[in-house]
Amino acid sequence: MKNLKKSIDVPEKAMNAVFALCGFLAVAFVLVITVFLVISGIPAIGKIGITDFLFGTTWASTAAQPQYGILPFILTSVLGTAGAIVIGVPIGLMCAVYLAKMSVGKSTAVVRTAVDLLSGIPSVVYGLLGMIIIVPLVREIFDLPDGANLFSAIIVLAVMILPSVISVSETAIKAVPKEYEEASLALGATKTETVFKVVLPAAKSGILTAVVLGIGRAIGEAMAVMMVAGNVANMPKLFQSVRFLTTAVASEMSYSSGLQRQALFSIALVLFVFIMIINLILNFVVKRGDSNE
């Protein structure tokens, strides 16, 4: 028996070591990325000045007297992400409710297949479709000289975050105990009332997680928004060409050098800090909600 127990313990300990190693590797990757961005991004902020860098309204990195103000990029990224969340989250949540609670028969398989296909479409394809379909439509509907603007980018981002919002929200809704729903129906509530007043509040932690994933996808997207937003460093207006934090890095990194290149790393650092702050805030909200329950 002792020999049998030892023979079982050896692979068990080996697997525990593998799991622990994978966990530490994940932490190591985050630390390496953080250290790299800090080392690469801080020097430019020191040379430019943190106030001029974060709150400057002009980005002219190739001018005779270059200026490196990224406030237009920050505001554009914030407004673009917020717009995508405002449009995409309600649509994604309603779709998740339909898949989890309302759909019947073959319609479930059809909708879920479509959602899975959306998640597999590359960003450049979203951008291409946006250029061909959304940009001309926005130009014609709103009678604009150019449809490549912030509004077009918001529409594309709203579509791109749908798969993440739908999948995570559906999982969270299905995880709510059946007893909650049955008790509500037994008290005389309709199915719709039960979903919106019982099931969704019980699944709010998972739904907030879906929102976090949607924000991460939207604020980190580069290729698609570069193709539909116009990629001009303007202060953000809904129907004006703009440039996001991500597209600022992607569009200039290939030919940058010196302080310009360092400033692009500083933009990446700012973007990284934004995503960390958003995750921390939403995780705090989720944990606080769970503790109140």
C-alpha positions as CSV (number, residue, x, y, z in Angstrom):
1,M,0.0,0.0,0.0
2,K,2.8,2.4,0.9
3,N,4.5,1.8,-2.5
4,L,1.1,2.3,-4.3
5,K,0.6,5.6,-2.4
6,K,4.1,6.8,-3.3
7,S,3.6,5.9,-6.9
8,I,0.4,8.0,-6.9
9,D,2.0,10.9,-5.0
10,V,4.8,11.3,-7.5
11,P,2.7,12.2,-10.6
12,E,0.4,14.2,-8.3
13,K,3.2,16.3,-7.1
14,A,4.6,16.7,-10.6
15,M,1.3,18.0,-11.9
16,N,1.0,20.4,-9.0
17,A,4.5,21.7,-9.9
18,V,3.4,22.1,-13.5
19,F,0.2,24.0,-12.5
20,A,2.2,26.3,-10.1
21,L,4.8,26.9,-12.9
22,C,2.1,28.0,-15.3
23,G,0.6,30.3,-12.7
24,F,4.0,31.9,-12.0
25,L,4.6,32.2,-15.8
26,A,1.4,34.2,-16.2
27,V,2.6,36.6,-13.4
28,A,6.1,36.7,-14.9
29,F,4.7,37.8,-18.3
30,V,2.7,40.6,-16.7
31,L,5.8,41.8,-14.7
32,V,8.0,41.6,-17.8
33,I,5.5,43.7,-19.9
34,T,5.1,46.2,-17.0
35,V,8.8,46.6,-16.5
36,F,9.5,46.9,-20.2
37,L,6.8,49.6,-20.7
38,V,8.0,51.6,-17.7
39,I,11.6,51.5,-18.7
40,S,10.8,52.4,-22.3
41,G,8.1,55.0,-21.6
42,I,9.3,57.0,-18.6
43,P,12.3,58.7,-20.3
44,A,10.1,60.4,-23.0
45,I,7.7,61.6,-20.3
46,G,10.6,63.1,-18.4
47,K,12.0,64.9,-21.4
48,I,8.6,66.2,-22.7
49,G,7.1,66.9,-19.2
50,I,4.2,65.0,-17.8
51,T,1.8,67.9,-18.1
52,D,2.7,68.7,-21.7
53,F,2.6,65.1,-22.6
54,L,-0.7,64.1,-20.9
55,F,-2.6,67.4,-21.4
56,G,-1.0,68.9,-24.5
57,T,-3.6,69.2,-27.3
58,T,-1.2,69.0,-30.3
59,W,0.6,66.0,-31.6
60,A,3.2,66.9,-34.3
61,S,5.9,64.4,-33.9
62,T,7.5,65.0,-37.3
63,A,7.4,68.9,-37.3
64,A,10.5,71.1,-37.2
65,Q,9.6,71.8,-33.6
66,P,7.8,68.6,-32.6
67,Q,5.0,68.6,-30.1
68,Y,3.9,65.5,-28.2
69,G,0.6,66.2,-26.6
70,I,-1.6,63.1,-26.4
71,L,-4.8,64.5,-24.8
72,P,-6.7,64.1,-28.2
73,F,-5.7,60.4,-28.2
74,I,-6.8,59.9,-24.6
75,L,-10.1,61.6,-25.0
76,T,-10.8,59.8,-28.3
77,S,-10.0,56.4,-26.8
78,V,-12.2,57.1,-23.8
79,L,-15.1,58.4,-25.9
80,G,-14.8,55.7,-28.5
81,T,-14.7,52.9,-25.9
82,A,-17.6,54.5,-24.0
83,G,-19.7,54.7,-27.1
84,A,-19.0,51.1,-28.1
85,I,-20.0,50.0,-24.6
86,V,-23.2,52.0,-24.6
87,I,-24.2,50.5,-28.0
88,G,-22.7,47.0,-27.7
89,V,-23.4,45.9,-24.2
90,P,-27.2,46.3,-24.3
91,I,-27.4,44.4,-27.6
92,G,-25.0,41.7,-26.4
93,L,-26.8,41.4,-23.1
94,M,-30.2,41.0,-24.8
95,C,-28.7,38.4,-27.2
96,A,-27.3,36.5,-24.2
97,V,-30.7,36.6,-22.5
98,Y,-32.3,35.2,-25.7
99,L,-29.8,32.4,-26.0
100,A,-29.9,31.5,-22.3
101,K,-33.7,31.8,-21.5
102,M,-35.8,32.7,-24.5
103,S,-34.7,30.8,-27.6
104,V,-36.3,27.6,-28.7
105,G,-35.6,25.0,-31.3
106,K,-33.0,25.5,-34.1
107,S,-32.8,29.2,-33.6
108,T,-30.5,28.7,-30.7
109,A,-27.9,26.9,-32.8
110,V,-28.2,29.5,-35.6
111,V,-27.7,32.5,-33.3
112,R,-24.8,30.8,-31.3
113,T,-23.1,29.8,-34.6
114,A,-23.3,33.4,-35.7
115,V,-21.8,34.6,-32.4
116,D,-19.0,32.1,-32.7
117,L,-18.3,33.3,-36.2
118,L,-18.2,36.9,-35.1
119,S,-15.5,36.1,-32.5
120,G,-13.4,34.4,-35.2
121,I,-13.4,37.2,-37.7
122,P,-10.0,39.1,-37.8
123,S,-9.8,42.7,-36.9
124,V,-8.7,43.7,-40.4
125,V,-11.9,42.2,-41.9
126,Y,-14.0,44.3,-39.5
127,G,-12.0,47.3,-40.6
128,L,-12.4,46.4,-44.3
129,L,-16.2,46.0,-43.9
130,G,-16.3,49.3,-42.0
131,M,-14.5,51.1,-44.9
132,I,-16.8,49.6,-47.5
133,I,-20.1,49.7,-45.8
134,I,-20.2,51.9,-42.6
135,V,-18.0,54.8,-43.8
136,P,-20.0,55.4,-47.0
137,L,-23.3,55.1,-45.1
138,V,-22.3,57.5,-42.4
139,R,-21.1,60.0,-45.1
140,E,-24.4,59.8,-47.0
141,I,-26.8,59.7,-44.0
142,F,-25.3,62.6,-42.2
143,D,-24.2,64.5,-45.4
144,L,-20.5,64.6,-44.5
145,P,-17.5,65.2,-46.7
146,D,-15.9,62.1,-45.2
147,G,-17.4,59.2,-43.3
148,A,-14.2,58.1,-41.6
149,N,-14.7,59.6,-38.2
150,L,-15.3,58.8,-34.5
151,F,-18.9,57.7,-35.0
152,S,-17.9,55.1,-37.6
153,A,-15.2,53.8,-35.2
154,I,-17.8,53.5,-32.4
155,I,-20.1,51.4,-34.6
156,V,-17.3,49.0,-35.7
157,L,-16.1,48.7,-32.1
158,A,-19.6,48.0,-30.8
159,V,-19.9,45.1,-33.3
160,M,-16.4,43.8,-32.3
161,I,-17.2,43.5,-28.6
162,L,-20.4,41.6,-29.1
163,P,-19.0,38.1,-29.0
164,S,-17.2,38.7,-25.7
165,V,-20.2,40.3,-24.1
166,I,-22.6,37.6,-25.4
167,S,-20.5,34.6,-24.4
168,V,-19.6,35.7,-20.9
169,S,-23.1,37.1,-20.1
170,E,-24.8,33.9,-21.3
171,T,-22.5,31.8,-19.1
172,A,-23.3,34.0,-16.1
173,I,-27.0,33.9,-16.7
174,K,-27.0,30.1,-17.1
175,A,-25.0,29.8,-13.8
176,V,-27.9,31.4,-11.8
177,P,-29.6,28.6,-9.8
178,K,-32.9,27.3,-11.3
179,E,-34.5,27.7,-7.9
180,Y,-34.4,31.5,-8.2
181,E,-36.3,31.4,-11.5
182,E,-38.8,28.8,-10.3
183,A,-39.5,30.7,-7.1
184,S,-40.2,33.9,-9.0
185,L,-42.5,32.2,-11.5
186,A,-44.3,30.5,-8.6
187,L,-45.0,33.9,-7.0
188,G,-46.8,35.0,-10.2
189,A,-44.1,36.9,-12.0
190,T,-43.9,36.6,-15.8
191,K,-40.9,35.1,-17.5
192,T,-39.7,38.5,-18.7
193,E,-40.1,40.0,-15.2
194,T,-38.2,37.0,-13.8
195,V,-35.3,37.4,-16.2
196,F,-34.9,41.2,-15.6
197,K,-35.7,41.4,-11.9
198,V,-34.3,38.1,-10.6
199,V,-31.9,36.4,-13.0
200,L,-29.9,39.4,-14.3
201,P,-29.4,40.9,-10.8
202,A,-28.1,37.5,-9.6
203,A,-25.8,37.3,-12.6
204,K,-24.4,40.8,-12.3
205,S,-20.9,39.7,-11.4
206,G,-20.5,37.8,-14.6
207,I,-22.2,40.5,-16.6
208,L,-19.7,43.1,-15.3
209,T,-16.9,40.7,-16.2
210,A,-18.3,40.7,-19.8
211,V,-18.3,44.5,-19.7
212,V,-14.6,44.5,-18.6
213,L,-13.7,42.2,-21.5
214,G,-15.7,44.4,-23.9
215,I,-13.8,47.5,-22.6
216,G,-10.5,45.7,-23.0
217,R,-11.3,44.7,-26.6
218,A,-12.5,48.1,-27.5
219,I,-9.7,50.2,-26.0
220,G,-7.0,47.9,-27.3
221,E,-8.2,47.7,-30.9
222,A,-5.9,49.3,-33.5
223,M,-6.3,47.9,-37.0
224,A,-10.0,48.2,-37.4
225,V,-10.3,51.7,-36.0
226,M,-7.3,52.9,-38.0
227,M,-9.2,52.0,-41.2
228,V,-12.5,53.7,-40.3
229,A,-11.6,56.6,-37.9
230,G,-9.5,58.7,-40.4
231,N,-6.4,58.6,-38.2
232,V,-5.9,62.3,-37.8
233,A,-4.7,63.8,-34.5
234,N,-7.8,66.0,-33.8
235,M,-9.6,66.7,-30.6
236,P,-12.5,64.3,-30.6
237,K,-15.8,65.2,-32.3
238,L,-18.4,62.7,-33.3
239,F,-18.2,63.4,-37.0
240,Q,-14.6,64.3,-37.3
241,S,-11.5,62.2,-38.2
242,V,-9.7,61.2,-35.0
243,R,-6.8,59.0,-33.8
244,F,-6.9,56.6,-30.9
245,L,-4.0,55.7,-28.5
246,T,-3.5,52.4,-30.2
247,T,-3.6,53.8,-33.7
248,A,-1.1,56.5,-32.8
249,V,1.4,53.8,-31.9
250,A,0.6,51.6,-34.8
251,S,0.7,54.3,-37.5
252,E,4.1,55.8,-36.5
253,M,6.2,53.1,-35.0
254,S,7.5,51.8,-38.3
255,Y,9.3,55.1,-39.2
256,S,9.9,56.6,-35.7
257,S,13.2,57.3,-34.1
258,G,14.7,59.1,-31.2
259,L,12.3,61.0,-28.9
260,Q,9.4,60.2,-31.2
261,R,9.9,56.5,-30.7
262,Q,10.3,57.0,-27.0
263,A,7.0,59.0,-26.9
264,L,5.2,56.1,-28.7
265,F,6.4,53.8,-26.0
266,S,5.0,56.3,-23.5
267,I,1.6,56.2,-25.2
268,A,1.7,52.4,-24.8
269,L,2.5,52.8,-21.1
270,V,-0.5,55.2,-20.7
271,L,-2.8,52.7,-22.5
272,F,-1.5,49.9,-20.2
273,V,-2.2,52.0,-17.1
274,F,-5.7,52.9,-18.3
275,I,-6.5,49.2,-18.8
276,M,-5.2,48.3,-15.4
277,I,-7.2,51.1,-13.7
278,I,-10.4,50.1,-15.5
279,N,-9.9,46.4,-14.4
280,L,-9.1,47.4,-10.8
281,I,-12.2,49.6,-10.6
282,L,-14.6,47.1,-12.1
283,N,-13.1,44.2,-10.0
284,F,-13.6,46.4,-6.9
285,V,-17.2,47.0,-7.9
286,V,-17.8,43.3,-8.5
287,K,-16.3,42.3,-5.2
288,R,-18.2,45.0,-3.3
289,G,-21.5,43.8,-4.9
290,D,-20.8,40.2,-4.0
291,S,-20.0,41.2,-0.4
292,N,-23.2,43.2,-0.1
293,E,-25.2,40.2,-1.1
